[in-house]
Amino acid sequence: MYKKLWTSTVVLTLALGAGACKKDAPAGTSNPPSSGEGGDSGSADGGSEGGGESGGEGGEGGEGGEGGDAGDVTQTVCEAEAADTPTPYFGDALLIRLPKGLNGDNLVERQPGFARSAPAESVSCVEGLPGATINNAIVGMFADDTSKSPEDMMKETVGAILGEETAYTTEDLKVDGRKLSVILNIPASDAAPEGKVWFAMKSGKGFIAYAYFEVHPNAWNAIKKTLQSSTDRMLIVGEPMIDE
């Protein structure tokens, strides 16, 4: 089952193309052309298994936000805005409170164990500017392989999404048992602009669940708390419906 799901995920990803969902934000959004990469977002804490949701919750509402360089809107840190109720995936096996702008209608299952969205506008706390754009959002689930480390499983998963040739870098990697969170920095290419990703995965009931949220680096500070809050409360509650 693991090999079948993993292979089909790779095939789908390659078919869609690594850059298919990575688009420049339109002029006037919170992804301005000037660079201004944000700082670390911290760890994604939360239980990997159990009857209730766990982990830190970001403050709801995006009004105001944290200050920064008053002349550079890319330094403004907005408060978390994740959904009040979880969205179920994969036969109700996975529950996740999605970031603002994403829901079950635009982040949809493309095949068993793999859901992906088109770009979606998310949080904003800078008056007069539209929300940060989530250029690419993926939620997935596959059988855990305990012979592999979380780091190796992350590399395989990200490699399938981006293509093995993409020379991304990582920062703020945190591993706790079979739970992992990391920030990925994706260089610009001929096919797509640069990107910054919040990636988190956790295990439960013999499976791995993961979330991949990609934005332009200029949107990072505005949305980082929202992305972390979403994966903090990602919960495996059953076995996914996967055809044998």
Secondary structure as UniProt FT lines:
FT   HELIX           2..16
FT   TURN            18..21
FT   TURN            27..28
FT   TURN            70..71
FT   HELIX           73..75
FT   STRAND          87..89
FT   TURN            90..93
FT   STRAND          94..96
FT   TURN            100..101
FT   TURN            104..106
FT   STRAND          107..111
FT   TURN            112..113
FT   STRAND          114..117
FT   STRAND          120..121
FT   TURN            127..128
FT   STRAND          133..143
FT   TURN            146..147
FT   HELIX           150..162
FT   TURN            164..165
FT   STRAND          169..176
FT   TURN            177..178
FT   STRAND          179..186
FT   STRAND          195..204
FT   TURN            205..206
FT   STRAND          207..215
FT   HELIX           217..219
FT   HELIX           220..232
FT   STRAND          235..236
//
